[in-house]
């Protein structure tokens, strides 16, 4: 790897895989912990962005016995969709009242919360448990795993296309002289591995969309995963009546087109059993361009479901985030694919495999440099948009997670520098030694292992409250 490769993870540190903001309350009447003599007519909560109340049961005011104090169901103000109104019964009895809510913000983030106020008392009692306590949270293991594997599947599909066309194809242009049998063996291996991985990831991406929908609907409905699975009507409501559901449907439709196009191209490349086609580094460009464009559009949809959608320039920030995701997908998937090539080509082609593996390594290094430049620029833009100052790296959870990701970069920086020196040496050798390739493979494998930790950290960071709201 060339030195710029380590910068790819710097970018991952600077912006979450899926940057989500929060619809946080900016004003509550009665104020939190307020003691009042008169019974208020309603509770009114103003949020930082547009909200959606999926079910009327998701917002309530409970007395100390757990009974609702509402005179009618809560509702979002039609004149200002940032405002949630909870009408109260007249002449409330003396006591402490717990206000609980669960709303979905414009960025599709589900935000639960509660507040207390007292009527005719000198001090507040403990809050009453509100509904939805069994639901997974946006920062819990279910939600983090759903976001992580979903993005891994989508990014993997785009990264495989990028690797085949920008790395694998380039490595074969003016390549070394190879025995005919070994050339055919390596090309067939490359074609088979690409389509196996692409087909598997395409199916897996569809499964992760369903998994993400189940987890998100459980959060939105305030139910445990098991209870949510037993409530298909609730899942359907999230799918049909929320912005998140609209994006899931759009991504699902685009994935279906990608799968269909891939099937068409697969049959075209392999031919029939009676007339099989010889393997080539790549085949027709149009299907690949179509699939790549659709996958970029899907990543654009992922970005649009995050905090970028409620930024001052939503179209700009969404596009920046989509480019960031695409660049990181190209680098991380390429890193894994390069490791596989380094391990397999010398085995299936004893004479020319090492030379071709080195050419693939060099081609990937060049592509990674471009991907890193894009990712660095877009990551910096997104990171600066979430923090108001350096002090928030210390005094906010969001900033702490960024620092954690930076700490994970240290071993990768050392490995990247070492791999760069090895690559420069390999380029001067027509047939690299197995020991040299083994050294590179080990470095890449460790980089991938640390990258997994970074991706998980990014999944948690995605649901953490940004410094700038």
C-alpha positions in Angstrom: 0.0 0.0 0.0 1.1 3.5 -0.6 1.3 6.0 2.2 -2.0 7.8 1.3 -3.9 4.6 2.1 -3.7 5.3 5.7 -5.5 8.6 5.1 -8.6 6.6 4.1 -9.2 5.7 7.7 -8.5 9.3 8.8 -11.5 10.2 6.8 -13.5 7.4 8.4 -12.6 9.0 11.7 -13.8 12.4 10.6 -17.4 11.5 9.7 -19.7 8.6 10.6 -20.6 5.9 8.1 -24.2 7.2 8.3 -24.3 10.7 9.9 -27.5 11.0 11.8 -28.6 14.1 13.6 -31.3 14.4 16.2 -34.7 16.1 16.6 -34.0 17.4 20.0 -36.4 19.5 22.1 -35.5 23.1 22.1 -38.5 24.3 24.2 -41.0 22.5 26.5 -44.0 24.1 28.2 -44.3 23.5 31.1 -40.6 23.5 31.4 -38.8 20.4 32.7 -39.0 20.1 36.5 -41.3 23.1 36.6 -43.6 23.4 39.7 -46.9 25.2 39.0 -50.0 25.9 41.1 -52.3 26.1 38.1 -53.2 23.1 36.0 -51.8 23.7 32.4 -54.0 23.3 29.4 -51.5 21.3 27.4 -47.9 20.3 27.1 -46.2 21.7 24.1 -42.8 20.5 22.8 -40.8 22.3 20.1 -38.1 20.3 18.4 -35.1 21.3 16.4 -36.4 19.9 13.1 -39.6 18.5 11.6 -41.0 15.5 13.4 -43.4 12.7 12.8 -45.6 11.1 15.4 -46.1 7.6 14.1 -48.6 6.5 16.7 -50.7 8.6 19.2 -49.6 6.2 21.9 -46.0 7.4 21.4 -46.7 10.6 23.3 -48.5 10.7 26.7 -48.6 12.5 30.0 -48.9 10.1 33.0 -49.8 10.8 36.6 -48.1 9.1 39.5 -50.4 6.1 39.1 -49.5 5.6 35.5 -52.8 6.9 34.2 -53.0 9.2 31.2 -53.7 12.8 31.8 -54.5 13.6 28.2 -57.9 14.9 27.2 -57.4 13.9 23.6 -54.5 12.2 21.6 -51.3 14.0 21.1 -50.7 15.5 17.6 -48.2 17.4 15.6 -49.1 21.0 14.9 -50.2 21.2 11.3 -49.0 24.8 11.1 -45.5 24.0 12.5 -44.5 20.4 12.1 -41.7 20.9 14.7 -44.2 21.3 17.5 -45.9 18.4 19.4 -49.0 19.2 21.3 -50.4 17.1 24.2 -53.8 18.4 25.4 -54.4 17.9 29.1 -57.6 17.3 31.1 -58.8 20.4 33.0 -58.1 20.7 36.7 -55.4 18.1 37.1 -55.0 16.7 40.6 -51.9 17.7 42.6 -48.9 15.6 41.9 -46.0 14.8 39.6 -46.6 14.2 35.9 -44.3 12.4 33.5 -44.3 13.5 29.9 -43.0 10.8 27.5 -42.6 10.9 23.7 -41.1 9.0 20.9 -40.9 10.8 17.5 -39.1 10.4 14.2 -37.1 13.3 13.0 -36.7 14.5 9.5 -33.4 12.6 9.4 -35.3 9.4 10.2 -33.7 9.2 13.6 -36.2 8.0 16.3 -35.9 10.1 19.4 -37.4 9.1 22.8 -37.5 11.4 25.7 -39.3 12.5 28.9 -39.8 15.5 31.1 -41.4 16.1 34.5 -43.6 18.9 35.9 -45.6 19.2 39.1 -49.0 20.6 39.9 -49.6 22.0 43.4 -46.6 20.2 45.0 -43.4 21.5 46.6 -41.1 18.9 45.0 -41.2 16.3 42.3 -41.6 12.6 42.8 -39.8 10.0 40.7 -40.9 9.7 37.1 -43.3 7.0 36.0 -42.1 4.4 33.4 -43.3 5.3 30.0 -44.1 2.9 27.2 -41.4 1.7 24.8 -38.8 0.7 27.3 -38.3 -2.7 25.7 -37.5 -1.2 22.3 -33.9 -1.2 21.0 -32.2 2.1 20.9 -30.5 3.9 18.0 -27.1 3.3 19.7 -27.8 -0.2 20.8 -26.3 -3.4 19.3 -29.3 -4.2 17.1 -29.4 -0.7 15.4 -25.6 -0.5 15.1 -25.3 -3.9 13.6 -28.2 -3.2 11.2 -26.6 0.0 9.9 -23.1 -1.5 9.7 -23.9 -4.6 7.7 -26.4 -2.7 5.5 -23.7 -0.2 4.5 -21.1 -3.0 4.2 -23.3 -4.8 1.7 -24.1 -1.8 -0.4 -20.5 -0.5 -0.2 -19.2 -3.9 -1.1 -21.2 -4.1 -4.3 -19.9 -0.7 -5.5 -16.4 -1.5 -4.3 -16.4 -4.8 -6.3 -17.4 -3.0 -9.5 -14.7 -0.4 -8.9 -12.0 -3.0 -8.2 -12.8 -5.0 -11.3 -12.8 -2.1 -13.7 -10.2 0.2 -12.1 -7.8 -2.3 -10.6 -8.2 -5.8 -12.1 -8.6 -4.5 -15.7 -5.7 -2.1 -15.4 -3.4 -4.8 -14.0 -3.8 -6.8 -17.2 -3.0 -3.9 -19.6 0.5 -4.4 -20.9 1.0 -7.0 -18.2 3.9 -9.5 -18.0 4.3 -12.3 -20.5 2.4 -15.3 -19.2 2.0 -18.9 -20.1 -1.3 -19.3 -22.0 -2.6 -21.8 -19.5 -1.8 -19.7 -16.5 -3.3 -16.6 -18.1 -6.6 -18.4 -18.7 -6.6 -19.9 -15.2 -6.1 -16.5 -13.6 -8.7 -14.8 -15.8 -11.3 -17.5 -15.1 -10.5 -17.4 -11.4 -11.0 -13.6 -11.4 -14.3 -13.8 -13.2 -15.6 -16.6 -11.0 -14.6 -14.9 -7.8 -16.1 -11.5 -8.9 -19.5 -13.0 -9.8 -19.7 -15.2 -6.7 -18.9 -12.3 -4.4 -21.2 -9.8 -6.3 -24.2 -12.2 -6.4 -23.8 -13.1 -2.7 -23.5 -9.4 -1.7 -26.5 -8.5 -3.9 -28.7 -11.0 -2.1 -27.2 -10.1 1.3 -28.0 -6.4 0.6 -31.7 -7.2 0.1 -31.7 -9.2 3.4 -30.0 -6.3 5.3 -32.7 -3.9 4.0 -35.3 -6.1 5.6 -33.2 -6.4 8.8 -32.8 -2.6 9.0 -36.6 -2.2 8.5 -37.4 -4.6 11.3 -35.0 -2.9 13.7 -36.0 0.6 12.8 -39.7 -0.2 13.0 -39.2 -1.8 16.5 -37.5 1.5 17.6 -40.2 3.6 16.1 -43.1 1.5 17.5 -41.5 1.2 21.0 -41.5 -2.6 20.8 -38.9 -5.4 21.3 -37.7 -7.1 18.2 -39.7 -10.2 18.9 -42.9 -8.2 19.6 -42.3 -6.1 16.5 -42.0 -9.2 14.4 -45.4 -10.3 15.7 -46.9 -7.0 14.7 -46.6 -6.9 10.8 -49.1 -4.0 10.8 -46.7 -1.9 12.7 -43.9 -2.7 10.3 -46.1 -2.0 7.4 -47.0 1.4 8.9 -43.4 2.4 9.2 -42.8 1.2 5.6 -45.8 3.0 4.2 -46.1 6.2 6.3 -42.6 7.4 7.1 -39.8 9.0 5.2 -37.5 6.1 6.3 -40.0 3.7 4.7 -40.0 5.6 1.5 -36.3 5.4 1.3 -36.3 1.7 2.0 -38.8 1.1 -0.8 -36.7 3.2 -3.2 -33.5 1.4 -2.3 -35.2 -2.0 -2.6 -36.4 -1.1 -6.1 -33.0 0.0 -7.2 -31.4 -3.1 -5.8 -33.8 -5.2 -7.7 -32.7 -3.5 -10.9 -29.1 -4.0 -10.0 -29.7 -7.7 -9.4 -31.5 -8.0 -12.7 -28.7 -6.3 -14.6 -26.1 -8.4 -12.9 -28.0 -11.6 -13.9 -28.1 -10.4 -17.5 -24.4 -9.6 -17.5 -23.5 -12.8 -15.8 -25.2 -14.9 -18.5 -23.6 -12.8 -21.2 -20.1 -13.3 -19.8 -20.3 -17.0 -19.3 -22.2 -17.9 -22.4 -24.0 -21.3 -22.6 -22.9 -24.8 -21.7 -22.6 -25.6 -25.3 -20.8 -22.4 -26.3 -18.9 -21.1 -23.2 -17.1 -17.8 -23.6 -13.5 -17.3 -22.7 -12.8 -15.2 -19.6 -11.6 -11.7 -20.0 -10.5 -9.1 -17.4 -13.8 -7.3 -17.9 -16.7 -7.5 -20.3 -19.2 -4.9 -21.6 -19.0 -1.5 -20.0 -22.7 -0.5 -20.2 -24.0 -3.0 -17.6 -21.2 -2.1 -15.2 -21.8 1.7 -15.6 -25.6 1.1 -15.1 -25.0 -1.0 -11.9 -22.5 1.5 -10.6 -24.8 4.4 -11.2 -27.7 2.7 -9.4 -25.5 1.8 -6.5 -24.3 5.4 -6.2 -27.9 6.5 -6.2 -28.6 4.0 -3.4 -25.8 5.4 -1.4 -27.2 8.9 -2.1 -30.4 7.6 -0.5 -28.5 6.4 2.5 -26.9 9.8 2.9 -30.3 11.5 2.5 -31.6 9.5 5.5 -29.1 11.2 7.8 -28.3 14.5 9.2 -27.3 15.9 5.8 -31.0 16.0 4.9 -31.6 18.7 7.5 -28.4 20.7 7.0 -28.6 24.3 5.8 -27.6 23.1 2.3 -29.2 19.6 2.2 -28.6 18.8 -1.4 -24.9 19.8 -1.1 -24.3 17.9 2.1 -26.1 14.8 0.9 -24.0 14.7 -2.3 -20.8 15.2 -0.2 -21.8 12.4 2.1 -22.6 10.1 -0.8 -19.2 10.7 -2.5 -17.6 10.1 0.9 -19.4 6.7 1.2 -18.5 5.7 -2.3 -14.8 6.6 -1.9 -14.6 4.6 1.4 -16.4 1.7 -0.2 -13.9 1.7 -3.1 -10.9 1.7 -0.7 -12.2 -0.8 1.9 -13.5 -3.4 -0.6 -10.4 -3.0 -2.7 -8.3 -3.7 0.3 -10.1 -7.0 0.9 -10.0 -7.9 -2.8 -6.3 -7.2 -3.0 -5.6 -9.4 0.0 -7.5 -12.3 -1.7 -5.5 -11.7 -5.0 -2.2 -11.7 -3.1 -3.1 -15.0 -1.4 -4.6 -16.8 -4.4 -2.8 -15.9 -7.6 0.6 -17.3 -6.6 -1.1 -20.6 -5.8 -3.2 -21.0 -8.9 -0.4 -19.8 -11.2 3.0 -20.8 -9.8 5.1 -19.1 -12.5 3.3 -15.8 -13.3 0.9 -15.4 -10.3 3.3 -13.4 -8.1 4.1 -11.0 -10.9 0.3 -10.4 -11.6 -0.4 -10.1 -7.9 2.2 -7.3 -7.7 0.6 -5.5 -10.6 -2.8 -5.7 -8.9 -1.2 -4.3 -5.8 0.3 -1.4 -7.7 -3.0 -0.7 -9.6 -4.9 -0.7 -6.4 -2.5 1.7 -4.7 -3.1 4.3 -7.5 -6.9 3.9 -7.2 -6.7 4.2 -3.5 -4.9 7.5 -3.7 -7.7 9.0 -5.7 -10.4 7.5 -3.4 -8.6 8.8 -0.4 -8.3 12.3 -1.8 -12.1 12.4 -2.3 -12.8 10.8 1.0 -10.5 13.2 2.9 -12.1 16.3 1.4 -15.7 15.1 1.8 -15.0 13.8 5.3 -13.5 17.1 6.4 -16.5 19.0 5.2 -18.9 16.7 7.0 -16.9 16.7 10.2 -16.6 20.4 10.4 -20.3 20.6 9.8 -21.0 18.6 13.0 -18.6 20.4 15.5 -18.7 24.0 16.5 -15.2 23.9 18.0 -12.2 21.7 18.9 -13.4 21.6 22.6 -16.3 19.4 21.5 -13.8 16.6 20.7 -13.4 16.4 24.5 -16.8 17.4 26.0 -19.2 15.5 23.7 -19.8 11.8 23.1 -19.6 12.5 19.3 -16.2 14.1 19.7 -15.0 11.3 21.9 -15.9 8.7 19.3 -14.0 10.7 16.7 -10.9 10.6 18.9 -11.4 6.8 19.4 -11.4 6.3 15.7 -8.2 8.4 15.4 -6.5 6.2 18.0 -7.3 3.2 15.9 -5.4 4.8 13.1 -2.0 4.5 14.8 -1.3 0.8 14.0 -2.6 1.3 10.5 -0.3 4.2 9.9 2.7 2.0 10.8 1.5 -0.8 8.5 0.8 1.5 5.6 4.3 2.9 5.7 5.8 -0.5 5.8 3.7 -1.8 2.9 4.6 1.2 0.8 8.3 0.4 1.2 7.7 -3.2 0.2 5.6 -2.2 -2.8 8.3 0.1 -4.1 10.8 -2.8 -3.8 8.5 -5.3 -5.5 8.0 -3.0 -8.5 11.7 -3.5 -9.3 11.5 -7.3 -9.3 10.0 -9.3 -12.2 9.1 -12.2 -9.9 8.7 -11.2 -6.3 9.5 -13.8 -3.6 6.9 -15.5 -1.6 8.3 -14.0 1.6 7.8 -10.4 0.3 4.2 -11.1 -0.7 3.6 -12.8 2.7 4.8 -9.6 4.4 2.4 -7.5 2.4 -0.5 -10.0 3.0 0.0 -9.9 6.7 0.0 -6.1 6.8 -3.1 -5.9 4.7 -4.9 -8.5 6.9 -4.1 -6.5 10.1 -5.3 -3.3 8.4 -8.6 -5.0 7.6 -9.0 -6.2 11.2 -8.5 -2.7 12.5 -10.8 -1.4 9.9 -13.6 -3.6 11.2 -13.2 -2.0 14.6 -13.4 1.4 13.0 -16.5 0.5 11.1 -18.2 -0.6 14.3 -17.2 2.7 16.0 -18.6 4.6 13.0 -21.9 2.7 13.4 -22.1 4.0 17.0 -21.0 7.4 16.0 -23.8 7.5 13.4 -26.4 7.6 16.1 -24.5 9.9 18.6 -25.6 13.4 19.0 -23.4 15.8 16.9 -21.8 18.7 18.5 -23.7 21.1 16.2 -27.5 20.7 16.1 
